[in-house]
Amino acid sequence: MVQSVVVLGSTGSIGRSALAVLRENRERFRLLGLAAGSNMRLLTDQVTEFGPEAVAVKSRQDARELAQRFPRLKTLHGNEGLEEIASLPGADCVIAAVNGTDGLQAAFATVRLKRRLCLANKETLVVAGDLITHEAAARGAEIIPIDSEQSAIFQCLAPGSARHLRRVILTASGGPFFKERRRDFASITVQEALAHPTWSMGRKITIDSATLMNKALEVIEARHLFALRPQQIEVVIHPQSVVHSLVEFIDSSVLAQLGIPDMRLPILYSLSHPQRLPGSCHSLDLAALGRLEFFPVDHERFPSIRMAHDVLRQGKDAGAVFNAANEVAVEHFLAGRIPFPAIFTTVARMLEDWDFRPPAGLDDVLASVAKAREKTVEFIKKEVRR
């Protein structure tokens, strides 16, 4: 049976990998809809190749230009268009790879319609984890993680095994700076922070890897995905990015999922689960690899993980504040307005000063995000100097 798939964020790194998976498995999957930002050249090529029924873009003008070029294509725009793409009749799976919180409504629409949400967007669960997991459980919808670390945990947890779980161990590449113990973080340039040693990713997530904020977001995400207690989630540095995560059970047995660092692997599994399909990725050659290394996190130089556990203990809208403050701080670092260490101090300050409140619904979450972004910008302008 051919499954119909919608890809949100098709021109980003995850979206491109998702389309590569669909391209290699045309007999199993059909691309029903696409959503992208403003990379119209690449999006046009994707529409030409895959022939989806509908496409959503950010701007109304881009939607008009697409409609002129592809008269039979349904063209949408804005967050409403994103939500409508996720709600297309006949869709079986939605791959959510939109950056930031722009894809929240679309993710909620997916689970409300009892469709499989193949989730590559950390922010969805970080800012609204309790709301969306409750909705998914109420509707009987599946949330299958695409992030390699969360996919690894998902693959290691056989049905019913979660009750025997002691802890999960997320692995982090460490980014480019974890070994530079004497490095003055204030001297780090944007170019240095973007030089990731293992993965090829977008600019924002690459900076998050350098600060370990991406791993902090995954700590929060894992709590919601697998109904974990904060003390059950740990992080270790693993520079080879071959062991994607580990789980330890109450008898001290440890299971790990290994694979080459290629996002096509977890994307394919998110679509095919519980089955496995042949893939085109290279097999892992352990003999050629030689060794696997693991190091503890230096929490003094990289306080991100501790902040994530603080967020989990606080609950309420702390995840929304944490994520929004980090987004703004990274934007300012990439623009050369603040130094690298100010990413940590800015996020910490926002968490210290916030009056946390439980969100009653998605509107409350989005309001907290908007307010946190505004307050973070104000703080940077007044308190942070380059």
N, C-alpha and C positions, 0 to 999 in steps of 0.2 A: 504494500500500500504506500502510495506517495504522500508524504506529509507536506503541507503548505506552511511556509516559513515567512515571517516578517523580520526584517533586520533594521533596528533603530541605531543610527550612528554608522551608516555603511561606509563612509569615507575615512573613518578613523582607523587606527591600527587593528583593533579588535574586529571592526566591521569588515575590513579588507580580508582578514584571516577567515572570517565567517563565510564570506563569498567564495573564498578559495575552497573551503570545505564543501559548499553547495556545488561548486563547479566540478569537483571530483566525484560527487555523488548525485548526479542528475537523475539517476534512476530511482532514488529514494526521496529526494527533496525537491520541491518547487518553490521558487522565490515568488511570493505573492505581493509583498510591498516593501518599500525602502523609505528610510528617513535619513536625512543628512543635514549638515549645516549650510555652509556657503561654498564648498568646493564643487562648483558646478561642472567644471571640466571632467573630474573623475566621476561625478554622479551621472553625467550624460553618457559616459562610456559604460557605466554599470547598467543603466536603463537599456541602452542599445544591446548589450550582451544578454541580459537576463529577461527582458520584457515583462517587468512586473505590471500588475493591474493599477497600482497607485503609488504615488511618491509624495512625501512631505518634506518641505524645506523651511528654513527660518523666515525668509522674507516673502512678502506678497509678490514683489517684482520678479524674483527668481522663479516663483511658481507660475507666473504668467509666461515667462520665457520658455519654461519647460512645456507648458500647454501648447505654445505655438509650434515648438519643434516636434512634439509627440501628441498629435491631436486626439488620439484614442486613450491617452494616459490620464487617469484621474490625478489632479495635482492639488495639494493642500499646503498650508503653511502655518507657522506658529505652533504654540503648545497644543492648541486645539487640533491642529492637523496631525501632530504627533500622536495624540490620543486616538484620533480617528483611524490612523494607520494601524495602531495596535488592535483596534476593534474591528478590522476588516472581516466581513463574513467569510467563513471557511478557513480561517487561520488556525493551525494546530499549535504552533510554537512561535513565541516572540523572543528574539535575541535582543536584549536590552544593553546596548553599549554606548549610550549617549553620555557625554561628560556631565558631571555635576548633578544638580537637582532638576535639570530641565525635563528629565524623563520620569519624574515621580507620578504624574497623572497617568501616563501611558502604562507604567508598571501596575498601578492600581486597576486600570481598565482591563489589563490582561488577566489578573487573578479573579476579578469579578466575573469575567466571562468563562472561568474555569479552563483557561488555556495554560499550557506549560510556559513558565517564565524562565528563560535561560538567561541568567543574570550575570552580567559582566560589570555592572555599575555598582560599585561599593556604596555610593552615597545613598542609594535607595534604602538600604537597611540601616545605615549609620544614622540617618536623620529621622526615619519613620519605621524602624524595625518592628516595634510592637504592633503598630497599626496594620502593616502589610502582612505580617505573619498571621495575625488574628484573622484578617480578611481571607487569606489563602486557606486557612484551616476551616473557616466557616463555609467557603465555597467548594472545598475539595480540590483546590488548584495546586499544581506542583511548582515549586521553586527549585530549579537545578542550577547550582553555581557554575560559572565559567572561570572565574579567577583560579589560577592553577593551584593555589594553596587550599582554597575551599573545596575545589573539585577533588583534590587528593584526600581530604578528610571524608568527603561524601563517598568516595570510592572505597575507603577503608572501613567505613561503618556499614556492615551488613545489616539487613533488616532485623530489628530487635536487639542489636548489640549495644546500642547507646546506653542501656541501663547498666552495662558492665564497664562503662568508660570511666577511667581515672582522670585523664587529661588529654588535651591535644597540643601539639607542638607545631606552630607555624614556622616555616623557614624563611629567612630574609637573605637576599643576596648581600646586603650590607652597603650597597651602593659604592661610590668611588672613594669614600673617606674613612671607612671603619678601621682600617689598618694604620691610618695616619694619626697616631696618638699624640704627636707633638705639634700637629698642624693648628695654626691659629685660624679658627673657623671664620673670623671676621675678614680674612683675606681671600676667602673662596670666591671665585668669579662664577658668573652664570655659565660660561662655557665649560668650566671644570665640573660644575654640578650636573650638567647635561651629558657628561661623558660616562654613561652607564657601562659597566664592564661586561654585562651579560645580555640584557634584554634590549630590544629596540622598541621604544614606546613613545608616546606623546610627551610634550614638554612638561606639562603639569605633573603627570605621574612619575616622570623621571626625577623631578625635584623631590617629590614625595618619597621616592626610593632613597635619595641621598640623605634625607632627614629621618628616615624610617617612619614618616607619617603614613605612608601607604600600609605599613605593617600595623600601625596603630588603628587605622581604619578597618583592617582585616580582623583585628582582635574584636572590635565592636560588631563587625559583620558576623563573625563566627558565633558569637553569643546568641544572635538572633536566628541564624540558620539552623543551629544544632541544639538550641535550648540549653546552653551551658551556663554554669556559674563562672563569674569572672576569674576565680582562682583556678579554674580548670584550663585556662588558656595561657600558654607560654610561647615565647619566641626565642629562636636561636639563629645565629648568623651562619649561613651556608653558602659560601661564595660561588660554588659550582652550579647552583640552581638546578640540581638534578633530583634531589630528594625534595619534593614539593610540600609535603607536610607529613607528620607522623601522629599516630594515636596510640595511647597506652591504656591498657585495660587493668582492671583491679587485681588481676593475677600477675601483673608486671610484664605481660607480653606486649610487645610493641610492633605495630604494623606501619609500614611506610609505602607511599606511592612514589615511584621513580619514573623519570622520562626525560627526554631531551627538552631543553627550554624552547618550546614551540607551542603557541596558543591554539594551533589547529587541533591538538590532542584533546584538551578539555572542551573545546567547542563541539567537536564531533561527538564526544561522549554525552554532552548535555542534550544533544538532539536525539541520539540513538538509545539512551538509557531506557530500560535495563539491558538492552542488547549492546553488543560491540560490533562495529563495522571495520573492515580493513581500511587502513589509512596509508597515506603516502609519506609520512614522516620517517626519518631514519630510525633504525633500531638503536637502542642504547648499548654502547660498547664499553662495558665496565673495565675490561683489561686495558683498553686504550686510555680510559680516563685515569686509571692508576690509583687515585685516592679520593676520598670524600672527606671534607673538612668541616668542622663545626666549632663555633666560638660563642661565648656568652655576649649578650648585649651590654654595652657600656652605657648604663642608664644615666650617668652624669653628663656625658657628652651628647647622648641622644635620649632626651627625656620623653620622647613621644609615647613609648609604650606605657610608661607610668601614667601619663595623662589619659590614655585610653582606658586604663583600669579605673581611674578616677571618674571618668565619664560614665562607665558602667555602674559604679557604685552610686553615683548621683541619680542616674535615670532621668525621667521627665524629658525636657527638651535639650539636655546636655549634648547629645549627639549632633543635633542641628547646629548648635553654637560652635562646637568643636570643628565640624566640617566647614562651616561658613568662614570662621576665622582663619582656618588654614588656607582655604581657597584665596581669600583676599591677600594674605601674607605672601603666598607664592606668586600671585600676580604682581605684587609690588617688587618682590625680589627679581623676578624675570625682567621687569622693566628697569631694573637698576636703581630703585628708589630706597631699598633697605638692604642691609647686609644679611648674610646667610643666618647668623645666630638669632636675628630678630624674628625669624619665623617662629622659633620656639617661644621666645618671650612674649610675642604678640598673642599667640594662641593661649598661653598660660594666663595672661592678664584677662583675656575675655572670659575665661572660665572662672576666674577669681571674682570678677565683678558682676556676674550675671545672676539675676533673680529667676531661678529655674521654676518652670511650671509644666505640668503634664498636658500634652496636646490632646484635645478632644477629637480632632480630626485632621485631615490633610491641610485644611486652610490654616489651622493653628501652626502646623509644622512650617509651612511656607512663610507665615508671618514671622516666626522665630528666625528663620534663615535670613529673611530680608532685614530684619532689625539687627541681627548679629553682623551681617555684612556692613551695614551702615555704621555701627559702633566701632567696628574694626578699622574702617577707613578713617574715622575721626581720630582714633587712638594713634594710628600710624602718622597722621599729619601733625599731631600735637606732640607726641612723645618719642617717636623713633627718628633717628638721624642716620643718614648714609655714612 
